[in-house]
Amino acid sequence: MPELADLRAALGSVVMASALLEDNISRVVAYLAGSDEAWILFTGRPVSTLLQQADAIIDERTLGRPTASAEALRGHLKTAGELLEYRNAVIHALWLNEPSDDSPDRLLPWHTVREGEQVFYAARSRVNKSASEMWVTAAGVQELAERLRASSSTLMEGLSGAADALQSGFVELPRNPGWVLH
């Protein structure tokens, strides 16, 4: 089944791209905190916690009056968080051959099925959330991976643009290590 192989490859791309994005989010928060050792405090934290901390630090650094570049960085962080929610839905799903209910939702709102594409059904049930079933294609999952990679780059560019306004105390902006595949 070539479509299933495509889905598996796309899921792997999502895993790799989201790992890089999560690492960049922790780098941004550590940079905002203004200490060489701050990464120790932020690495491995849930993304939702990192995003809340980044928001609080941006407010603190800009005295509650963020510049356009600081607001843009905040927007990049929000987008990253939203994309990682889609990642969670894709990665933690059980994959079904056919829907178990009559009208599954679209998993990725920006993706439409092209003629001839196989549709897969992702089922997810969480204790604190209701069960959901959604449809997606391998191309849609690959597009999610591409959006995650783009968000990672945009986030770091946004940090560079906001660095002066945020006055973190760091002289050098964080960079991705050269040995990281992306």
N, C-alpha and C positions, 0 to 999 in steps of 0.2 A: 504494500500500500504506500505509494509515494507520498500521498497527502499526509499520512500519519508521520512519516519520516520528516516531512517539512515542518509539521507541528512540533515534533520533538526538537528539531534544530532551532526553531524559533523560540521555544521555551528556554533552551540553553542560552540563546542570545539575550533573552530578557534577564536571566539570572546574572550573566556577566555584566550587562549594562547597569542593572540596578545595584550591584555591588559597588561599581565605580561611583555611581551617583550617591549612594549612602556614604561612601568614604569622603566624597567631596563635600557633602553636607557637614560631616563632622569636622573637616578641615576648615570650612567657613566659620563654624561656630567657635572653634579653637582660635582662629585668627581674630574674630570679633572679641573674644575674651582677652586677647592681648598678651598671651604668655607662651613662651616656647614649650612649656610643660602642659599647657591646657588640653592638648589632644588626649592625654591620659584620662582626663575627666569626662571626655565626650565620646571616645571610641566605644562602640558596643552598646550605646544607649539607644532606646527606641527612637525611630525617626520623629514620631510625634513630639517626644520630649525635646529633641534637638531643635525642631522647628519652633517650639514655644520659647526655648532659651534664646534662639537667634532673634526672635521678635522682641523679647525683653531687652536684649543687649542693644539692638538697633535703637529702641526707644531711649535707653540710658545714654548711649553714645551721642545721640542727636538731641538730647534734652527734650524729648517728646515732640520735636519739630523736624521730622526727617526731611532731608533734601530729596529732590527728584531721583537722584542716583540711589539713595538709601531705600526709597520706596520701590524702585525698580528691582533692587536686590531682594526686598521682601516679596515682591511678586514672583521672582524666579524661585524663591524658596517655596512659596505656596504651590506653584506649578509642579515643582519636584515632588512635593508631598502628595499631590493629586495623582501624579503618574505612578508613584509607588503604591498607592491604594489599588490601582488597576493591576499592578504587578502582583500584589497580594492575591487578588481575585483569580488571576491566571495561574500563579504558582501553587496556590493551596487548593486548587479545584480537583475534583474527581472528574475524569473525562468520560463522557457517555457516547455511545454510538447513535442514540436517538433521544429526543426529549422525553421526559417522563410526564410533563404537563403540556397543555395545549398551546401555551403562549410564552415561551421563554423570552426574556429580555435580551437586548443587544448588549454585549459586554463592553465593547469599545465604541463609544458614541460617534467617533469620527470615521469609523470604518464601515464600508458597504461591501456587500458580497458581489464579486464579479461573476459573470456567467461562467458556469463550469466549476467554480470553486466548491470544495467540500466544506460543509458546515460541521463544526464540532460543538458539542454541548458540554458546558462546564457547570458542575453542580457544587455548591458550597453550602455548608451548614455550620453555623457557629453558635456556641452556647448563648452568647450575649446578643446575637442578631438572628433574624429570621433566615430560614433556608431560602436559597435563591438558585435559579437555574438560568443560564445565559448562553447565547450562541456566539461563536467566534470562528474565524478562519485562520489557517496558518499564516496567511499574508497579514491579517490583522494583528496577530501576535508579533510577527516580525516588525510591523510598523510601530508597535509599542516599544520594542527594543530600540529602534532608531530614535524614537522620541525621548527615551530615557538617556541615550547617549548624547543627543542634542541638548537636553536639559542640563546634563553634567557640564558640558562646555559653556553653555549660556550662564549657568550659575557662577562659574569661575570668572567669566568675563564681567558679569555683574558685580562681583566682589571687587575686581580690579577698578571698575568705574566708580565704585562707592568708597574706595579705600580712604581717600582724603577726608570725606565727610564723616567717616566713622572713627577716625583717629584711634586706632586700636592699640598703638604702641609697638606693633610689629613694623619693622622696616621693609621686610621682604614678604611679598605675597606667597601663599602656599601654591605649590605646583604638584601635578601628578607625577609620581616617580616614573622614570623612564622605562622601568621594567614591567609596568602595568599594561596588560593588553586591553585595548578598547576599540 
